[in-house]
Amino acid sequence: MNDNMKQTNDISRSNGANSISENLNRIAWDLDWNLLRTFMVIAQEKSITKAALFLKLKQPTISNALRRLETKLDCQLIERGPRNFKITHNGDALFQECKELFGTIGRLPNIINEPHENIQGHIKITLASHVVTPILDETLSEFHKLNPNATFSISVKGSQEVVNDIQEKQATLGICLLREPLEGLEKQLFYREYFSYFCGASHSLFGKKNITIDDLRGQQRVTFYTDNLGDVLHPLAVLRGKVHLSDTLTGVSNNLEEVRRMIMAGLGIGPLPIHVVERDIINGRLWRLLPDNPPTAIDVFTIQHPKAIFNSAEKEFLKMLNQKILATALIDRTYGDKA
């Protein structure tokens, strides 16, 4: 290739890149952002009619907004017909971006209203049920003593809901179980807990020693929704398969406290983290089954969004918690049997 041809190609590529950049800038400046809000509600409600009700607008107004957005972006976002509603690949990609965008916008008041003379602001933590570790308790206590004007809100949800909140920038910090690597999020092993099987005081196996795996077969069970192969409690599902526990379920929940309640009520045997129910064991409300068998390890993680804009209180709290985690050896962040 001679120099003239190479120069021509370089200029062509440069012009192409400039054209793309100019097109993106034009969309960013020209797009009516209300169209994105309308589209996000349509995708969430999975219906133009329901979106109209949610936004308190007429259905033709919603349909027109969707058409305008598709025209502006030059692609179809939703396949729709009399009996058909399906979000396209492009529509789903835009929906994910919209959720993150609106999560950022929703956090703006917490950032711009922050005074500069001291650390203030709101910290929102979303976590799985019954996260029990002194590291979190000590961090909350120490942080509050140093920064009494900062405020907290803590929500208890299923692990997948925790992940969704962090992906959508709806929370400062998530604490949950994970079943697979997370794209676009930062995670850190917070602590390790050990699960074993238990029964309540009214159960026929309560108080019996030398219980064998054969004694558990055929027993009715209580467990978590995520006690499945490939889900966040995958190790428990593996153990259940190894000992051939019954498939008969008398109770299920995504909340540890409710699983514990059903086990204590005698609905069936079920898995619980040993360190969480130590007092129940001492007080005779729960009986550990198969105490000589190695318990099952489950890891609990902290997660956060690397692109989230944090106020000073959030930054300081996350820094303090991270320092405590790193300063504590894993063996000291392991609860229950360490076998």
GIFENBEL-V111013 format. One record per backbone hydrogen bond with DSSP energy under -0.5 kcal/mol. CO is the residue of the C=O (numbers start at 1). NH is the residue of the N-H. Records with the same first field share a line. If there is no record, write none. Layout:
# GIFENBEL-V111013
CO=NH  NH
This chain:
# GIFENBEL-V111013
2=6
3=7
4=8
5=9
6=10
7=11
8=12
9=13
10=14
11=15
12=16
13=17
14=18
15=19
16=20
17=21
18=22
19=23
20=24
21=25
22=26
23=27
24=28
25=29
26=30
27=31
31=33
32=35  36
33=37
34=38
35=39
36=40
37=41
38=42
39=43
40=44
41=45
42=46  47
47=51
48=52
49=53
50=54
51=55
52=56  57
58=61  62
59=63
60=64
61=65
62=66
63=67
64=68
65=69
66=70
67=71
68=72
69=73
70=74  75
77=88
78=80
79=86
81=84
84=81
86=79
88=92
89=93
90=94
91=95
92=96
93=97
94=98
95=99
96=100
97=101
98=102
99=103
100=104
101=105
102=106
103=107
104=107
105=108
107=110  111
108=111  112
109=113
111=114
118=120
120=313
121=151
122=124
123=125  153
124=172  173
125=155
126=175
127=157
128=131
130=132
131=133
133=136  137
134=138
135=139
136=140
137=141
138=142
139=143
140=144
141=145
142=146
143=147
147=150
149=121
151=123
153=125
155=127  157
158=162
159=163
160=164
161=165
162=166
163=167
164=168
165=170  171
166=169
173=126
174=303
175=128
176=301
181=183
182=185
184=306
186=304
188=190  302
191=300
192=335
193=298
194=274
195=296
196=272
197=289
198=270
199=287
200=203
203=206
205=208
212=215  216
213=216  217
216=219
220=269
221=250  251
223=253
224=227
226=228  233
228=231
231=234
233=236  237
234=238
235=239
236=240
237=241
238=242
239=243
240=244  245
247=249
248=221
251=223
253=225
254=256
255=258  259
256=260
257=261
258=262
259=263
260=264
261=265
262=267
263=200  266
269=222
270=198
272=196
273=276  277
274=277
275=278
277=281
278=282
279=283
280=285  286
281=284
285=201
287=199
290=293
296=195
298=193
300=190  191
301=176
302=188
303=174
304=186  306
305=308
308=310
311=315
312=316
313=317
314=318
315=319
316=320
317=321
318=322
319=323
320=324
321=325
322=326
323=327
324=328
325=328
327=329
329=332  333
330=333
331=334
333=192  335
335=194
